Amino acid sequence: MNEPTVSKMKQMKLYGMHNAFKTAIESGRTDHYTLDQFVSMLIDAEWDERHNRRIERSIKNAKFHYKSSIESINFDDTRNLDRNLVMRLAGCEFVEKNENILITVSTGVGKSYLGPP
């Protein structure tokens, strides 16, 4: 492996490129790429890494009260939640249309879990 290159990538904080380059060299996948495809793959890996870190940082800085996700919502009959409506709202079309939503249900159903306070 080209240790000086890997070391420089890490020092330059190119973590996405570092991981992609290291994985490609270790797995021997470099033969399947032309030079421009390999560089493109490294740049895509770096872009993805930075994008994911930006999202993680934004979530952390938002200081949400609850860690929730659409996949973890309990749609039991006792909660009286409409799965189709929740999934449509998860698409966030209301944001693009500049519309508001108002969540009104009984106490203890999980309004705080469904939307930000």
Secondary structure, DSSP 8 states (H G I E B T S, - for coil): --HHHHHHHHHTT-HHHHHHHHHHHHHTGGGGS-HHHHHHHHHHHHHHHHHHHHHHHHHHHHT-SS---GGG----GGGT--HHHHHHHHTTHHHHTT--------TTS-HHHHS--
